[in-house]
Amino acid sequence: MIERLMLLQLESGGCSAEVLVNGLPVETLPAAGGRCCLAVHEYILAGRNQITLATGTGLPGQPAPAQPQPRVAVGPTWARARLALARTGQSPNDANVRMLAAVDWATEEGQSYDAPGSKSVEVELPVNFPRWRWLDAPVIPLSAPVQRLILEFLQKLAIELARGNAAP
């Protein structure tokens, strides 16, 4: 059992925000802003890691404009990403949680800013989490029979969850 978790907190207000860990997109918040916290230790490497905060990115899966476009901040416009090391069961807001890296961006109300934009920080981490097994799993070709098995499994799971049964 893992005793420590690498947690990433992402918060934003007045703009969309996306956080990338070592170049991999991890979480996106909508243009209205919001907050989330998730475990990211599977993205963390022993040694140098890069945390990137992208702002004004638009919708996930949509191509970003070729050139950043000017926008004007309507109200508080900000985004923040924090990388923390916490013990299992510990809140990331606990005073004893160790903050390892932070990326902040903000602009004043009425000020112009370019979107999308990004800001990065590099952090050297001596932490070595075990490698996730799914990273080394063999690739299964997505044939029609495999697609059918996946669809059947997901439909059964959805039915059980709709019934309030989370056990499957």
C-alpha positions in Angstrom: 0.0 0.0 0.0 1.2 3.5 -0.8 1.7 5.6 2.3 2.4 8.9 0.4 0.6 10.5 -2.5 1.8 13.1 -4.9 -1.2 15.4 -5.2 -1.8 18.2 -7.7 -4.2 21.0 -6.9 -5.5 23.0 -9.8 -7.6 26.2 -9.3 -8.7 29.0 -11.5 -11.1 31.9 -11.7 -12.3 33.8 -14.8 -10.4 31.6 -17.3 -9.9 28.0 -18.3 -6.8 26.3 -17.0 -4.9 23.1 -17.9 -2.1 21.5 -16.0 0.6 19.3 -17.6 3.1 17.2 -15.7 6.2 16.3 -17.7 4.4 17.3 -20.9 1.3 15.1 -20.3 -2.1 16.8 -19.9 -3.5 15.9 -16.5 -6.5 18.1 -15.8 -8.5 20.9 -17.3 -10.9 23.4 -15.8 -13.5 25.3 -17.8 -13.6 29.0 -18.6 -15.8 29.6 -15.5 -13.0 28.3 -13.4 -13.1 25.9 -10.5 -10.9 23.6 -8.5 -9.8 20.0 -8.4 -7.2 17.8 -6.6 -5.9 14.5 -7.9 -3.1 12.0 -7.3 -0.4 12.4 -9.9 2.4 10.2 -8.6 2.2 8.0 -11.8 3.3 11.1 -13.8 6.2 12.0 -11.5 9.7 10.9 -12.2 12.6 10.6 -9.8 14.8 13.6 -10.7 13.7 16.6 -12.8 10.0 17.2 -13.4 8.2 20.0 -15.2 4.8 21.4 -14.1 3.1 23.6 -16.7 0.1 25.8 -16.1 -1.7 26.7 -19.4 -4.4 29.4 -19.3 -7.1 30.4 -21.7 -6.8 27.0 -23.4 -10.4 26.6 -24.5 -12.2 23.3 -24.6 -10.3 20.0 -24.1 -9.7 18.3 -27.4 -10.0 21.5 -29.4 -7.0 22.8 -31.3 -5.4 25.9 -29.8 -5.2 29.0 -32.0 -2.0 29.3 -34.0 -1.2 32.6 -32.4 -2.2 33.8 -28.9 -5.2 36.1 -29.0 -5.6 39.2 -26.7 -8.4 39.0 -24.1 -9.5 41.4 -21.4 -9.9 40.2 -17.8 -13.5 40.6 -16.7 -13.3 40.3 -13.0 -10.5 38.4 -11.1 -8.7 36.2 -13.6 -6.1 33.8 -12.2 -4.9 30.2 -12.1 -2.8 28.2 -9.7 -1.3 24.7 -9.7 0.4 23.2 -6.6 2.3 19.9 -6.3 2.2 18.5 -2.8 3.4 15.4 -1.0 0.8 14.1 1.5 0.3 11.0 3.5 -2.6 8.8 2.5 -5.8 10.2 4.0 -4.3 13.6 4.6 -6.0 16.7 3.2 -3.9 18.7 0.7 -4.9 21.8 2.7 -3.4 20.4 5.9 -0.6 22.6 7.3 1.8 19.5 7.5 1.5 18.7 3.8 4.8 19.4 2.0 4.4 21.8 -1.0 7.0 20.8 -3.6 6.2 23.2 -6.5 3.8 26.0 -7.4 2.9 27.8 -10.6 0.7 30.9 -10.3 -0.7 33.3 -12.9 -3.0 36.3 -12.5 -4.0 39.4 -14.2 -5.9 42.5 -12.9 -9.5 43.2 -13.8 -9.7 45.2 -17.1 -6.1 44.3 -18.1 -5.3 42.6 -21.4 -3.6 39.2 -21.5 -2.8 36.7 -24.3 -4.6 33.4 -24.4 -3.6 30.7 -24.6 -0.6 31.3 -22.4 1.6 29.1 -20.2 4.0 29.2 -17.3 6.2 26.4 -16.2 8.3 25.5 -13.2 10.9 22.7 -12.9 11.3 20.8 -9.7 13.9 18.2 -8.7 12.3 15.3 -6.8 14.2 12.6 -5.0 10.9 10.7 -4.6 10.7 7.3 -6.3 7.2 5.9 -6.5 6.7 2.3 -7.8 6.1 2.1 -11.5 2.4 1.5 -12.4 1.8 -1.9 -13.9 -0.5 -0.6 -16.6 2.5 1.3 -18.1 4.1 -2.0 -19.0 0.9 -3.9 -20.0 0.9 -5.4 -23.4 -1.1 -3.6 -26.1 -4.3 -5.3 -27.0 -5.4 -4.8 -30.6 -8.8 -3.2 -30.7 -10.7 -5.7 -32.8 -14.5 -6.0 -33.2 -14.7 -8.8 -30.5 -12.6 -6.8 -28.1 -14.8 -3.7 -28.6 -17.9 -5.8 -27.9 -16.4 -7.1 -24.7 -15.6 -3.6 -23.6 -19.0 -2.3 -24.5 -20.7 -5.2 -22.6 -18.5 -4.6 -19.5 -19.2 -0.8 -19.5 -23.0 -1.3 -20.0 -23.2 -3.8 -17.1 -21.1 -1.4 -14.9 -23.3 1.5 -15.8 -26.5 -0.5 -14.9 -25.0 -1.5 -11.5 -23.9 2.0 -10.7 -27.4 3.4 -11.7 -28.8 0.9 -9.2 -26.5 2.3 -6.5 -24.3 -0.8 -6.4 -20.6 0.3 -6.7 -19.2 -3.2 -5.8 -18.6 -4.3 -9.5 
